Amino acid sequence: MPTHQKPDNALFRALLWLYPAEFRDEYGREMSMVFSDRYCSASTSGARFRIWFEALTGVLMEAPREQFSALSQDVRYALRTLRKTPSFSLTAVLTLALAIGATTVIFSLLHSMLLRPLPFEKPEQIVRVFNTYEKLGITKFTTSIPDFVSWQQRSRGFAQLAGYTSRSVTLTGDGEPDHADGAAISANLLSTLGVQPVLGRGFVPEEDKPGRAQVVMISQGLLDRRYGGDASMVGRTIRVNGQARTVVGVLPQQMGFSSRIEVWMPLAPDLKREERGNHYLTVLARLKPGVSLSEAQADLNRVSAELGREFPGSNDGWATRLVPALDWIVGPQLQTSLWVLISAVGLLLLVACANIANLLLTRASARQQEMSVRLALGASRVRLMRQLLTENIVLAVSGGSAGLLLAAVGLVGLQRLLPAGTPRAETLALESPVLLFASAVTLATSVLFGLAPAWLVSRSALNSTLRQTGRTHSGRHPLRQSLVVGQMAIATVLVIGTALLLQSLARLQDAQLGFRPDHLLVASINLPESKYPTQDHAAAFYRRLLPEIQALPGITAAGLTSTTPMSGDDTSMSVTAGSAAPQPQDKGRQASWRILSPGALETMGVELRRGRFFSQSDSFEQKPMVISEGLARRLWPEGTDPVQQQVHLGNGQVFTIVGVAADVRHSGLGAEPPPTMYMHSSWYLWPTMVLMVRTSGDPLAMAGPLRAAVRRIDPDQPLFKIRSMSDIVAADAAQPKLRTGLMAAFAVLALILGGLGVSGVVAYGVARRTRELALRMALGATPGQVQGNVMSSGALLAVIGLAVGLAAALALGRFLSSLLYQVQPNDPVTFSAIGATLLVVSLLACWLPARRAVRIDPATSLRNE
């Protein structure tokens, strides 16, 4: 039988060193001998390879059993040890559960809004195309249909450009009249986004032309809500705004940029009737493969410059801006809020880890005798460290499990607290990435709070530990002190950030609206063009409706407007003083505009500054206009009376000013009142108008009578989006309130944990210095001197942490600046007040254990020593 040289067992030795010594000594020696004998007797290279494979498999299969047995033993011992100290274990688990639960909830929010990919094919290629006009301060604006077509024809950086515009929809037949949010889209929108219908098909190019087939797509939500989920709806006819349309497809409810749209119709633009100055189209584009955002931007800038030269009247000065789809859907302020919250909860987690590390250090000091005995009996330092780390992992897993339960409850509450319309909020859930994140955080925390204490305990010298038994110690521990400084610094940053946000929220809520939201109800009405084809038909409907509503008991005033106040919706137009058209180099001022019926401003409670409001006798030919104070200041020098002055609009029309009204915050609490023009409803009526009524009692109680009044005039017209103005104002502040509330909760928890950390260090020092303090008092030290001596160490740490935190808050304050309203991120009053408050809290945390120190009986303490 052939023999071979005895193989090198280095691979076995390397593998076996991963496992306990007893496994290496017993199983490893046996496997090495068997391997050597079999290898030497093998006759072929194939046989020798098989022997290598079987030997390696044996090591890898057998070793985990031994390792699992050792790990199981460590876990059982850890559980017994933790059960012996229930107060410590419960405190640590509860601290971890709160921190990990809060971290998981905020990460879920961050994941659903920013980290989860958009439901598009290759979403990184999707961009939103904005129109801009730097001179007029327009940074994000919609596009006109002719410009959109020109972009499609001339641009080279896009695979496709698609557009859509919102439409209000009334559904009749198949039950009660119903309202739905709708959109008119170009036929290539779905292919541009890479979205496939759930049922049926999308629109084809032939259906995207004026006068062609009347088709429609509906959302999965509308199919379930109105049509009972009947899949046979594809191919059937429904009535949309009074017109019969054939359902050709069903789209997913979550389209990425809007979950509210339920009815989709072809855009079908008539280029002969469209004007380049009429901007109302939202444009989305897909970049060509290999084309960067900057390259596509440069190419579109070229096209915009060409259009500006060809059409100076409408396009001169207009430019474009490309924004990634995610940045468009989740705006910059919301993104900043999310990153601020995840940073804050991350800091809270660090404070919790530091707090538990302090607890472990205190507990480790009490277990030094136990560790010394185990070292004396033959345990290795690696074995002790592994046991201590196992205890830490058991604590972390317990806290993480409890934190996940808290996170599940917290997500339910958070979904209820999120303001309506929060982008991508519908995807908020404990999904696999969130669970993986929670698991990673749990393991990371076990290392953060447990590695240093375990290492310090395991490295303590056996002889010195045994010799020190029964002796006193100074109580100073650099690691504990560093942890306390870090806790106080982090708590300071969080508390100052919260204080700034609280001030901002208070000033936001105190902002003057310019109208009275109390007892004011708003509701929308959509008059379909098929039934009300002209302005006269629509005006006749409202002439019948308003008197009937004003006659209802409990209603004191009523009026119409084209845009719901405080909704954030806006329309704007350039305007210049005088009747003459502006020169090409002067586009005038940009101003918001609204359509109002007589009595609308009075119903809102807007104050009249000069002149008069609209009256029933005003006519279309007179072109009356009421303007805001802000616009009057921009158009005429101080001292000039705007009443009876004329203005020239960007659409070429000339209006006469009949009154000046107080400034109104149409765009929200955080936005300054825009310069605004109010046009008389005789000039124009939108298909969808907003009814405003002022009531003597609860506004929402009038919803039923209002619906009945509308149906008496036209049974097919539903009244929708019925809300009280007080609720709209509250909703506008909902996001800042939620953000500030979460920050406040994190700051309070961090402050409590930081205070406990300071108190714990002082209490630890008192316990370690009992003999020293007793000697001091026995030798004549007064209680005040002893108390001051004890407090000084903790107070010094708190002051250092406070100074570091103030400096960090000053440096990081600029990240909060975009979230603050009329508050400076480095406000000296806030910094001073918070610094003084935290100093008092820190001194109180030091005083409590110091007070216990002066109660030490010197005789009893020395006798015990």
Secondary structure, 3 states (H helix, E strand, C coil): CCCCCCCCCHHHHHHHCCCCHHHHHHHHHHHHHHHHHHHHHCCCHHHHHHHHHHHHHHHHHHHHHHHHHHHHHHHHHHHHHHHHCHHHHHHHHHHHHHHHHHHHHHHHHHHHHHHCCCCCCCHHHEEEEEEEEHHHCEEEECECHHHHHHHHHHCCCEEEEEEEEEEEEEEECCCCCEEEEEEEECCCHHHHHCCCCCEECCCCHHHHCCCCCCEEEEEHHHHHHHHCCCHHHCCCEEEECCEEEEEEEEECCCCCCCCCEEEEEECCCCCCCCCCCCCCEEEEEEECCCCCHHHHHHHHHHHHHHHHHHCHHHHCCCEEEEEEHHHHHCCHHHHHHHHHHHHHHHHHHHHHHHHHHHHHHHHHHHCHHHHHHHHHCCCCHHHHHHHHHHHHHHHHHHHHHHHHHHHHHHHHHHHHHCCCCCCCHHHCCCCHHHHHHHHHHHHHHHHHHHHHHHHHHHHCCHHHHHHCCCCCCCCCCHHHHHHHHHHHHHHHHHHHHHHHHHHHHHHHHCCCCCCCCCCEEEEEEECCCCCCCCHHHHHHHHHHHHHHHHCCCCEEEEEEECCCCCCCCCCEEEEEECCCCCCCCCCCEEEEEEEECCCHHHHHCCCEEEECCCCCCCCCCCCEEEEEHHHHHHHCCCCCCCCCCEEEECCCCEEEEEEEECCCCCCCCCCCCCCEEEEECCCCCCCEEEEEEEECCCHHHHHHHHHHHHHHHCCCCCCEEEEEHHHHHHHHCHHHHHHHHHHHHHHHHHHHHHHHHHHHHHHHHHHHCHHHHHHHHHCCCCHHHHHHHHHHHHHHHHHHHHHHHHHHHHHHHHHHHHHCCCCCCCCHHHHHHHHHHHHHHHHHHHHHHHHHHCCCCHHHHHHHC
